[in-house]
């Protein structure tokens, strides 16, 4: 692990294979993922506040509306003060544009969907928890619980790579969140949005992955939601 500014810690993720729930084509049932690095935790309120102060064009009272809807950073007391929002809670109500700008300011970027899913596929003891029934049941249980009224601090239990909070704390932006829809812009749409969806999935038992795909297909880059955060990669 290495420190990466503003207190962030970056973790190395080894190369591996991403198996899309809905492969874009028969030749893409498995996608190679090169080694990369990722923040250990989602970006926090304190980290985003430091960014906003250094880049005031991203304040909620100055940001161009095309880059964020009116809910952007509304959980803060003001444009440059957290108020009741805790410094070490995950930063929420952040648009894709703002998250991308924050990562760029650190010389990083948002992770790709393949990178995020590859990192999130690791169990506590293995780089690939696909065949770990107990771990998959635990993840599904996490997804079935409603978000708490007050979010905990970042830095929960880590997985095999040393990354934490990938499941159950907040949803997270990926740079290519639109892939989930564009990959099925043809007649395969009926497999995604109708009752036959599961029949076209690579693993019809991976219910948590279904939830992530469904969530990403609902997003627009300007959305700022109270359960949507982000972390950076490179």
Number of C-alpha atoms within 10 A of each C-alpha: 12 12 11 14 10 14 10 18 15 21 20 19 21 14 15 17 17 21 17 21 20 24 18 16 10 8 8 13 15 16 15 14 18 12 12 15 19 26 25 26 24 29 24 23 21 20 19 23 22 14 20 18 14 12 13 16 12 24 20 22 15 10 16 12 12 9 18 23 20 15 17 26 28 17 16 20 12 13 19 16 13 17 11 9 18 17 17 17 19 29 29 29 23 29 26 26 16 23 26 21 18 25 21 15 13 15 12 19 20 25 26 19 20 20 25 20 20 23 29 20 22 22 21 16 13 13 19 18 17 14 9 13 10 11 16 19 14 11 16 18 12 15 17 11 9 8 14 8 6 9 15 13 16 20 16 15 11 17 19 18 20 19 25 20 20 24 15 15 24 20 20 24 25 26 20 13 22 17 17 23 16 12 14 17 12 9 7 14 14 14 16 21 11 9 9 11 16 19 12 15 18 15 16 13 11 16 16 18 18 18 12 16 20 15 14 20 15 12 16 14 19 19 20 24 18 18 16 19 24 28 27 28 24 18
